[in-house]
Amino acid sequence: MLYFTESDVRQLLPMAEAIGLMRAAFEKLASGEAINQPRRRLILPAGSVLHYMAGSDGKYFGAKLYSTHPQHGAHFFFLLFRAEDACPLAMFQANWLGQIRTGAVSGLATDLMARPDAAIVAILGSGFQARSQIEAMRVVRSVRSARVWSRSSEKREAFARETGADAVNTAEQAVRGADIVVTATSAREPVLEAAWIVPGAHINAVGSNQARRRELPAELIERANRIVVDSIEQARMESGDLLLAWGDRAWDDRVIELKDVVAGKAAARTDPAAITIFKSNGLAVEDVICAGFIYEKALESGSGRSMAALYS
């Protein structure tokens, strides 16, 4: 059984490759070859939470487990198994794994949904998820300029230095005129206004996966011409952006799954002036296909380390 550190994952999983893997994962979901089990949470009185989710891409299966505490951060792990015989294959430190695949699925959605000439990117948020988002946007589009805003001026200035984005003083400055808008924040309430969004823009909302949190206002949800989610089942549990906008109303006719766009069963964009939204919650099958790729690449290069060696 192999063990992969955060640096191993970062080295072995480049963003362009990860975006291709996301396409393959959603193709497999569309064909029925892949299986995804939504996230569950064990919430403790002390404020600690255990999050766990599982999936299979047909060849491999696995589970992602991570713990969080509001004052003490998060700890991510992923376990990979072989489907044919349930043999345990690898354990991963999975913070980078999650960041890369979250950026990659936004990259896939943007490639399918944003206008081909989209060139101005707005990033709201300057945390760990925001970095992989801007990297993915640059893979799928010829980005002419990128603007970043977050509540911390110090963090957004650091983000700008690291990524080459322009730090701006308000969310409105970042969003107005942007062809692609990414929200990657920890906000409980909307971080932008619908009036700031120009016709033809595409939005990736990735920051919230809890039913009582949202980054997008209800007005923007209503205004959007096309809303795509990674999983309707999981969105009904976690997409506060949609749940808080629509309540108990039926919304299947307004929302389609990314797998159907990838498979060509649904159009991602029907009008250059349409506003499109991808609401990402994060699926375990995304982790599985990335972990399987890393495992195979390590075997080819001989770069994996055994669990036994860690304790010898």
C-alpha positions as CSV (number, residue, x, y, z in Angstrom):
1,M,0.0,0.0,0.0
2,L,1.4,3.4,-1.0
3,Y,1.3,6.7,0.8
4,F,1.2,10.1,-0.9
5,T,2.0,13.4,0.7
6,E,0.6,16.8,-0.3
7,S,3.7,17.5,-2.3
8,D,3.5,14.2,-4.1
9,V,-0.1,15.0,-5.2
10,R,0.9,18.5,-6.3
11,Q,3.8,17.1,-8.4
12,L,2.0,14.2,-10.0
13,L,-1.4,15.9,-10.8
14,P,-1.0,19.0,-13.1
15,M,-4.1,21.1,-13.7
16,A,-4.4,20.4,-17.4
17,E,-4.4,16.7,-16.7
18,A,-6.9,17.1,-13.9
19,I,-9.3,18.9,-16.2
20,G,-9.2,16.0,-18.6
21,L,-9.8,13.6,-15.7
22,M,-12.9,15.5,-14.7
23,R,-14.3,15.1,-18.2
24,A,-13.6,11.4,-18.0
25,A,-15.3,11.2,-14.6
26,F,-18.5,12.9,-15.8
27,E,-18.5,10.8,-18.9
28,K,-18.4,7.7,-16.7
29,L,-21.2,9.1,-14.5
30,A,-23.3,9.7,-17.6
31,S,-22.7,6.1,-18.9
32,G,-23.4,4.6,-15.4
33,E,-19.9,3.2,-15.0
34,A,-19.1,5.6,-12.1
35,I,-20.9,5.8,-8.8
36,N,-21.0,8.7,-6.4
37,Q,-22.2,8.8,-2.8
38,P,-23.0,12.2,-1.4
39,R,-21.1,13.7,1.6
40,R,-22.3,13.0,5.1
41,R,-21.3,14.8,8.3
42,L,-20.8,13.8,11.9
43,I,-21.2,17.0,14.0
44,L,-19.8,16.9,17.5
45,P,-20.7,19.2,20.5
46,A,-17.1,20.5,20.6
47,G,-17.5,22.0,17.2
48,S,-15.5,19.3,15.4
49,V,-17.0,17.8,12.3
50,L,-16.1,14.6,10.4
51,H,-17.0,14.7,6.7
52,Y,-17.0,11.6,4.6
53,M,-17.9,10.7,1.0
54,A,-17.3,7.8,-1.3
55,G,-17.3,6.9,-5.0
56,S,-16.1,4.7,-7.8
57,D,-14.9,5.4,-11.3
58,G,-15.3,1.7,-12.3
59,K,-11.7,0.7,-12.0
60,Y,-11.1,2.1,-8.5
61,F,-13.2,3.1,-5.5
62,G,-12.4,5.1,-2.4
63,A,-13.5,7.4,0.4
64,K,-12.5,10.9,1.3
65,L,-12.5,11.7,5.0
66,Y,-11.7,15.0,6.6
67,S,-12.1,16.7,9.9
68,T,-12.8,20.4,10.5
69,H,-13.0,22.7,13.5
70,P,-13.8,26.5,13.2
71,Q,-10.8,27.4,15.4
72,H,-8.4,24.7,14.5
73,G,-8.6,24.1,10.7
74,A,-9.1,21.0,8.6
75,H,-7.3,17.7,7.9
76,F,-7.9,15.8,4.6
77,F,-7.3,12.1,3.7
78,F,-8.3,9.9,0.9
79,L,-8.2,6.0,0.7
80,L,-8.0,4.3,-2.7
81,F,-9.0,0.7,-3.4
82,R,-9.1,-1.6,-6.4
83,A,-12.6,-2.3,-7.6
84,E,-12.0,-5.9,-8.8
85,D,-10.9,-7.3,-5.5
86,A,-11.3,-4.5,-2.9
87,C,-7.5,-4.4,-2.4
88,P,-6.4,-1.3,-0.5
89,L,-3.9,0.5,-2.8
90,A,-3.0,3.9,-1.4
91,M,-3.6,6.6,1.3
92,F,-3.3,10.2,0.4
93,Q,-2.9,13.5,2.2
94,A,-5.8,15.1,0.4
95,N,-5.8,18.8,0.8
96,W,-4.1,19.5,-2.5
97,L,-6.1,16.7,-4.1
98,G,-9.3,18.5,-3.2
99,Q,-8.1,21.9,-4.3
100,I,-6.8,20.6,-7.7
101,R,-9.9,18.6,-8.5
102,T,-12.2,21.5,-7.4
103,G,-10.4,23.9,-9.7
104,A,-10.4,21.3,-12.5
105,V,-14.1,20.7,-12.4
106,S,-14.7,24.5,-12.6
107,G,-12.3,24.5,-15.5
108,L,-14.3,21.8,-17.2
109,A,-17.6,23.6,-16.6
110,T,-16.1,26.9,-17.8
111,D,-14.8,25.2,-21.0
112,L,-18.3,23.9,-21.7
113,M,-20.3,26.9,-20.5
114,A,-18.4,30.2,-20.9
115,R,-18.2,32.1,-24.1
116,P,-15.2,31.1,-26.3
117,D,-13.9,34.6,-26.2
118,A,-14.2,35.0,-22.4
119,A,-11.0,36.7,-21.3
120,I,-11.7,38.8,-18.1
121,V,-11.8,36.8,-14.8
122,A,-13.0,37.9,-11.4
123,I,-12.1,35.9,-8.3
124,L,-13.9,36.6,-5.1
125,G,-11.9,35.0,-2.3
126,S,-8.1,34.6,-1.8
127,G,-7.9,31.4,0.2
128,F,-6.6,28.0,-0.8
129,Q,-9.4,27.1,-3.2
130,A,-9.1,30.4,-5.1
131,R,-5.6,29.6,-6.4
132,S,-6.6,26.4,-8.2
133,Q,-9.6,28.2,-9.7
134,I,-7.5,30.9,-11.4
135,E,-5.1,28.3,-12.6
136,A,-7.9,26.3,-14.2
137,M,-9.4,29.4,-15.8
138,R,-6.1,30.1,-17.5
139,V,-5.9,26.5,-18.8
140,V,-9.3,26.6,-20.6
141,R,-9.4,30.3,-21.7
142,S,-7.0,32.9,-22.9
143,V,-7.3,35.1,-19.9
144,R,-6.4,38.7,-20.6
145,S,-6.8,40.0,-17.1
146,A,-7.8,38.6,-13.7
147,R,-9.1,40.7,-10.7
148,V,-9.2,39.4,-7.1
149,W,-11.1,40.7,-4.1
150,S,-11.4,39.3,-0.6
151,R,-12.2,40.8,2.8
152,S,-8.6,40.7,3.8
153,S,-6.5,43.3,1.9
154,E,-3.3,41.6,3.1
155,K,-4.4,38.2,1.7
156,R,-5.7,39.5,-1.6
157,E,-2.5,41.5,-2.1
158,A,-0.5,38.3,-1.4
159,F,-2.8,36.3,-3.8
160,A,-2.2,39.0,-6.5
161,R,1.6,38.7,-6.1
162,E,1.5,34.9,-6.3
163,T,-0.9,34.6,-9.2
164,G,-0.4,37.7,-11.3
165,A,-4.0,38.9,-10.7
166,D,-4.9,42.5,-9.9
167,A,-6.0,43.1,-6.4
168,V,-9.0,45.5,-6.2
169,N,-10.7,47.2,-3.2
170,T,-14.3,46.0,-3.6
171,A,-16.2,43.0,-4.9
172,E,-18.0,45.2,-7.4
173,Q,-14.7,46.4,-8.9
174,A,-13.8,42.8,-9.4
175,V,-17.1,41.6,-10.9
176,R,-18.3,44.4,-13.1
177,G,-17.4,43.6,-16.7
178,A,-16.0,40.2,-16.0
179,D,-16.7,37.4,-18.5
180,I,-16.0,34.7,-15.8
181,V,-16.8,35.1,-12.1
182,V,-15.5,32.7,-9.5
183,T,-16.8,32.8,-5.9
184,A,-14.5,30.8,-3.6
185,T,-15.3,32.3,-0.2
186,S,-16.5,31.2,3.2
187,A,-19.4,33.6,3.2
188,R,-22.8,32.8,4.7
189,E,-24.5,35.5,2.6
190,P,-24.2,36.7,-1.0
191,V,-20.8,38.3,-1.9
192,L,-22.0,40.0,-5.1
193,E,-25.1,41.6,-6.6
194,A,-27.0,40.4,-9.7
195,A,-26.8,43.9,-11.2
196,W,-23.0,43.6,-11.4
197,I,-23.1,40.6,-13.8
198,V,-22.9,41.4,-17.4
199,P,-24.9,39.5,-20.1
200,G,-23.0,36.5,-21.4
201,A,-21.1,36.0,-18.1
202,H,-20.4,32.6,-16.6
203,I,-20.2,32.1,-12.8
204,N,-18.5,29.3,-10.9
205,A,-19.8,29.1,-7.3
206,V,-17.5,26.8,-5.4
207,G,-17.2,28.2,-1.8
208,S,-20.3,26.8,-0.1
209,N,-21.4,23.2,0.3
210,Q,-23.9,23.7,3.1
211,A,-27.6,24.3,2.9
212,R,-27.6,27.4,5.0
213,R,-24.7,29.2,3.3
214,R,-24.7,31.0,-0.1
215,E,-22.5,33.2,-2.2
216,L,-25.0,34.1,-4.9
217,P,-28.2,36.2,-4.4
218,A,-31.6,34.8,-5.3
219,E,-32.0,37.5,-7.9
220,L,-29.0,36.1,-9.8
221,I,-30.3,32.5,-9.5
222,E,-33.6,33.7,-11.1
223,R,-31.8,35.7,-13.8
224,A,-29.6,32.9,-14.9
225,N,-30.5,31.2,-18.2
226,R,-28.7,27.9,-17.4
227,I,-27.7,26.4,-14.0
228,V,-25.5,23.3,-14.0
229,V,-24.6,21.3,-10.9
230,D,-22.2,18.4,-10.4
231,S,-25.0,16.3,-8.8
232,I,-28.7,17.1,-8.3
233,E,-28.9,14.6,-5.5
234,Q,-26.0,16.3,-3.7
235,A,-27.2,19.8,-4.6
236,R,-30.6,19.1,-2.9
237,M,-28.6,18.5,0.3
238,E,-25.9,21.1,0.1
239,S,-26.5,23.9,-2.4
240,G,-27.5,26.8,-0.2
241,D,-27.2,29.1,-3.3
242,L,-30.2,27.2,-4.8
243,L,-32.1,26.1,-1.7
244,L,-32.2,29.5,-0.1
245,A,-33.3,31.1,-3.4
246,W,-36.0,28.6,-4.2
247,G,-37.1,27.0,-0.9
248,D,-39.2,23.9,-1.5
249,R,-40.2,24.7,-5.0
250,A,-39.5,22.1,-7.7
251,W,-36.4,23.1,-9.5
252,D,-35.4,20.1,-11.6
253,D,-36.6,21.9,-14.7
254,R,-34.2,24.8,-14.0
255,V,-31.1,22.7,-13.2
256,I,-29.2,20.2,-15.2
257,E,-26.2,17.9,-14.2
258,L,-22.7,18.4,-15.6
259,K,-22.6,14.8,-16.8
260,D,-25.5,15.5,-19.2
261,V,-23.6,18.5,-20.6
262,V,-20.4,16.4,-21.0
263,A,-22.4,13.6,-22.7
264,G,-24.1,16.1,-25.1
265,K,-27.6,15.5,-23.7
266,A,-28.1,19.1,-22.7
267,A,-26.7,22.4,-24.1
268,A,-24.5,24.4,-21.8
269,R,-25.1,27.7,-23.5
270,T,-27.8,28.5,-26.0
271,D,-27.2,32.3,-26.4
272,P,-24.0,34.4,-26.3
273,A,-25.9,36.8,-24.0
274,A,-27.0,34.1,-21.6
275,I,-25.9,34.1,-18.0
276,T,-24.7,30.6,-16.9
277,I,-23.9,29.3,-13.5
278,F,-22.0,26.2,-12.4
279,K,-22.7,25.3,-8.8
280,S,-20.0,23.0,-7.5
281,N,-20.3,21.0,-4.3
282,G,-17.5,18.5,-4.9
283,L,-18.0,14.8,-5.6
284,A,-16.1,11.8,-4.3
285,V,-15.8,10.3,-7.8
286,E,-13.7,13.4,-8.7
287,D,-11.2,12.4,-6.0
288,V,-11.3,8.7,-7.0
289,I,-10.4,9.3,-10.6
290,C,-7.6,11.8,-9.6
291,A,-6.2,9.4,-7.0
292,G,-6.3,6.5,-9.5
293,F,-4.3,8.6,-11.9
294,I,-1.7,9.6,-9.3
295,Y,-1.4,6.0,-8.2
296,E,-0.7,4.7,-11.7
297,K,1.7,7.5,-12.4
298,A,3.6,6.7,-9.3
299,L,3.9,3.0,-10.2
300,E,5.2,4.0,-13.6
301,S,7.8,6.3,-12.2
302,G,8.6,4.4,-9.1
303,S,7.9,7.5,-7.0
304,G,5.4,6.1,-4.5
305,R,6.5,5.2,-1.0
306,S,5.1,2.3,1.0
307,M,3.1,2.6,4.2
308,A,5.4,0.0,5.7
309,A,8.4,2.2,5.1
310,L,6.7,5.0,7.0
311,Y,6.7,2.9,10.2
312,S,9.9,1.1,9.8
